[in-house]
Amino acid sequence: MGRVAGKVLVWFLVLGLMSGSFMGCSETDDDDDDDISDALPLPPDASMSIDLTAFNGDKMAPSALAPGENFNNAIARVAIVNLAVVIALSPGTTVFKAASSATPVEESDGSWTWKYMAKWLFHTFEANLNGRMEGFGTVWSMRVSCDSLDVPVDDFQWYTGEVELNNSSGSWRFFDYKTPDTAREIGTIEWEVKDRDTSNLMFSNTDAESDGYGDVLTYSLDGTEAEISFEDASENITAEITWDTITLAGSIMVPDYNNGERAYWDEDLQDTE
């Protein structure tokens, strides 16, 4: 599969708090009649997620021909990225979705807090998302508590965020739950989300203790044109995959395939160059 994809998987495994999907429920009071119309808008779910469903078979264009080598190569590489994204990002996006169903409470300092429970396998997490105005934007903090992890956490700050007031851009910083007392940053996301069809996310490995330190995964979506790229810091190489989200026509360019030249496939997933 190549060293780049492997390293991306390794550091995303480190970045994720845990694998699997969360099921969330809020701790709201049905009798709470507080006016929450002034609550801060939550950052978009897309600020932590990328869409790679074009490669899972559901959107494949109908064809009597088996996919060509170029598309198959892209599927194999994207499968690793998709797995890594699910592990690293599914918890975050699901937690945000659960927050949107909870009732925020305004704190005495003017900030807003969303509190709810999140379950994963045999673990139950107490989630606490807080947002406040600061300067020309908002600042966010997600804290979780769980006593059944391999390293139990109590009010652990999983990630923080800074977001522009219009909620169209911002950044996230992730911390290692296995060292809760040191607040060791292991990854960041710089993001721009204009709408559901326009976004740019850059995931960076900032964990100096990992093999993938300095590696970068970038995802962009412009209408139906999507692209992911990997930058391997230690090898100083870049791999790219592009595709149309509707037709699936696209291309792949990686150093260890097709002599490093861009290889294309058409709407029938057949090699064209």
C-alpha positions in Angstrom: 0.0 0.0 0.0 3.0 2.3 0.3 4.6 4.0 3.2 2.6 7.2 3.0 -0.8 5.6 3.5 0.6 3.4 6.3 2.0 6.4 8.2 -1.3 8.3 7.8 -3.1 5.4 9.3 -0.6 5.1 12.2 -0.9 8.8 13.3 -4.6 9.0 12.8 -4.9 5.9 15.1 -3.0 8.0 17.7 -5.1 11.1 17.0 -8.4 9.3 17.7 -9.5 9.2 21.3 -10.9 5.7 20.6 -12.4 3.8 17.6 -16.0 3.0 16.8 -19.2 5.1 16.8 -20.7 7.1 19.7 -24.4 7.1 20.6 -25.2 10.3 22.4 -28.0 11.5 24.7 -28.5 14.8 26.2 -28.9 15.6 29.9 -31.5 18.3 29.4 -34.5 19.1 31.6 -37.8 19.0 29.8 -39.1 21.6 32.2 -36.2 24.0 31.4 -37.8 27.0 29.8 -34.6 29.1 29.6 -34.4 31.2 26.5 -31.6 29.8 24.4 -32.1 31.9 21.3 -28.9 33.8 22.0 -26.8 30.6 22.3 -23.7 30.4 20.2 -24.1 28.5 17.0 -22.2 25.2 17.0 -19.3 24.8 14.6 -20.2 22.7 11.5 -19.8 18.9 11.7 -17.9 19.2 8.4 -15.1 20.9 10.3 -14.0 17.5 11.5 -15.1 15.2 8.7 -14.4 14.3 5.1 -16.5 12.3 2.6 -14.9 9.3 1.0 -18.1 7.4 0.3 -17.4 7.6 -3.5 -15.0 4.7 -3.0 -17.1 2.4 -0.9 -19.2 1.0 -3.8 -22.5 2.8 -3.2 -21.9 5.5 -5.8 -20.1 3.6 -8.4 -21.3 4.3 -12.0 -23.1 1.3 -13.6 -20.8 -0.6 -15.9 -20.6 -4.1 -17.2 -16.8 -3.8 -17.0 -14.8 -4.4 -13.9 -13.0 -1.3 -12.6 -9.6 -0.7 -14.1 -6.3 -0.9 -12.3 -6.0 2.9 -11.7 -9.4 3.1 -9.8 -8.7 -0.1 -7.9 -5.4 1.3 -6.8 -7.2 4.4 -5.6 -9.8 2.3 -3.7 -7.1 0.4 -1.9 -5.3 3.5 -0.7 -8.5 5.4 0.1 -9.7 2.4 2.2 -6.8 2.9 4.6 -7.6 6.6 4.8 -11.3 6.0 5.3 -10.6 3.6 8.1 -8.3 6.1 9.7 -10.8 8.9 9.4 -13.6 6.8 10.9 -11.4 6.0 13.8 -10.1 9.5 14.4 -13.1 11.7 13.4 -16.3 9.7 13.8 -16.3 10.3 17.6 -15.9 14.0 17.2 -18.5 14.5 14.6 -21.0 12.3 16.4 -20.4 14.1 19.6 -21.2 17.4 17.8 -24.4 15.9 16.4 -25.4 14.9 19.9 -24.6 18.4 21.2 -27.0 19.9 18.6 -29.8 17.9 20.2 -29.0 19.0 23.7 -30.1 22.2 25.3 -27.2 24.7 26.0 -27.0 26.5 29.3 -25.6 30.0 29.6 -22.9 30.2 32.3 -22.3 33.2 34.6 -19.2 34.2 32.5 -21.4 34.5 29.4 -20.2 31.2 27.8 -22.5 28.4 26.8 -22.3 24.8 27.8 -23.8 21.6 26.2 -23.7 18.6 28.5 -24.7 15.1 27.5 -23.8 11.4 27.7 -22.0 9.5 25.0 -21.8 5.7 24.9 -19.2 3.5 23.1 -19.2 -0.3 23.5 -19.0 -0.8 27.3 -17.9 2.7 28.0 -20.0 5.7 29.0 -18.6 9.2 28.6 -19.7 12.4 30.2 -19.3 15.0 27.5 -19.1 18.7 28.2 -18.8 21.2 25.3 -18.2 24.8 26.1 -18.2 27.8 23.7 -17.5 31.5 24.4 -17.0 34.7 22.5 -13.4 35.9 22.3 -12.3 38.8 20.2 -13.7 38.4 16.6 -14.5 34.7 17.1 -15.5 31.9 19.4 -13.4 29.5 21.5 -14.5 25.9 22.1 -13.5 23.2 24.5 -14.6 19.6 24.6 -14.1 17.8 27.9 -14.9 14.1 28.6 -14.8 11.9 31.7 -14.7 8.1 31.6 -13.4 5.7 34.2 -13.3 2.5 32.1 -10.7 3.4 29.5 -7.2 1.9 29.7 -6.2 5.2 31.1 -9.3 6.6 32.9 -10.0 10.3 32.4 -11.7 12.8 34.5 -12.7 16.1 32.9 -10.1 15.5 30.2 -9.8 18.2 27.6 -10.0 16.1 24.4 -9.8 19.0 21.9 -10.1 22.8 21.7 -11.1 25.0 18.8 -11.0 28.6 17.6 -13.7 29.6 15.1 -14.5 32.7 13.1 -17.7 34.5 14.0 -19.4 33.5 10.7 -18.6 29.8 11.5 -16.9 29.4 8.1 -13.4 28.7 9.2 -11.3 27.7 12.2 -9.0 25.2 13.8 -9.0 22.3 16.2 -6.3 21.0 18.5 -6.4 17.4 19.7 -4.7 16.1 22.9 -3.5 12.6 24.0 -5.9 11.2 26.6 -3.2 8.8 27.7 -1.2 11.7 29.2 -4.1 13.8 30.6 -1.9 15.7 33.0 0.4 17.1 30.4 -2.0 18.3 27.7 0.2 16.9 25.0 -1.0 18.0 21.5 -0.9 15.3 18.9 -2.8 16.7 16.0 -4.5 19.7 14.5 -7.1 20.5 11.9 -7.3 23.8 10.0 -10.6 24.1 8.2 -12.8 26.2 6.0 -16.4 25.2 5.4 -18.4 27.5 3.1 -21.4 25.2 2.6 -22.1 21.5 2.1 -20.3 21.5 -1.3 -17.3 23.7 -0.5 -14.8 22.8 2.2 -11.0 22.6 2.8 -9.5 20.6 5.7 -5.9 20.1 6.6 -4.9 17.5 9.2 -1.4 17.8 10.6 0.4 15.4 12.8 2.0 17.4 15.7 2.9 14.4 17.8 6.7 14.6 18.0 6.8 11.1 19.5 5.2 9.5 16.5 6.7 8.2 13.2 4.4 10.4 11.3 5.4 13.7 12.9 5.0 16.5 10.4 2.8 14.5 8.0 -0.2 16.3 6.5 -3.4 15.1 5.1 -5.4 17.6 3.0 -9.0 17.3 1.8 -10.8 19.7 -0.5 -14.3 19.8 -2.0 -15.4 22.3 -4.6 -18.8 21.5 -6.0 -18.4 18.0 -7.3 -14.6 18.1 -7.5 -12.9 16.4 -4.5 -9.2 15.8 -3.7 -7.1 14.3 -1.0 -3.4 14.5 -0.7 -0.7 13.1 1.7 2.5 14.9 2.5 5.1 12.6 4.0 7.5 14.9 6.0 10.2 12.3 6.5 10.3 11.2 2.9 9.5 14.6 1.4 6.9 13.0 -1.0 3.3 13.8 -1.8 0.5 11.5 -3.0 -2.8 12.8 -4.5 -6.2 11.4 -5.5 -8.8 13.4 -7.2 -12.4 12.5 -8.3 -15.8 13.8 -9.3 -18.3 13.0 -6.6 -21.1 12.4 -9.1 -19.4 10.6 -12.0 -16.4 9.1 -10.0 -14.1 9.9 -12.9 -10.7 10.8 -11.4 -7.0 10.3 -11.1 -4.3 9.1 -8.8 -0.7 10.3 -8.5 1.7 8.6 -6.1 5.5 8.0 -6.3 5.2 4.2 -6.2 2.6 3.8 -8.9 2.7 4.4 -12.7 6.2 5.7 -12.4 5.0 8.5 -10.3 2.9 10.0 -13.2 -0.8 10.8 -12.8 -3.0 7.9 -13.8 -6.7 8.5 -14.8 -10.0 6.7 -15.0 -13.3 7.6 -16.7 -16.9 7.5 -15.6 -17.0 3.7 -16.2 -13.9 3.5 -13.9 -11.8 2.3 -16.8 -8.1 3.4 -17.2 -7.8 6.2 -19.7 -4.1 7.1 -19.4 
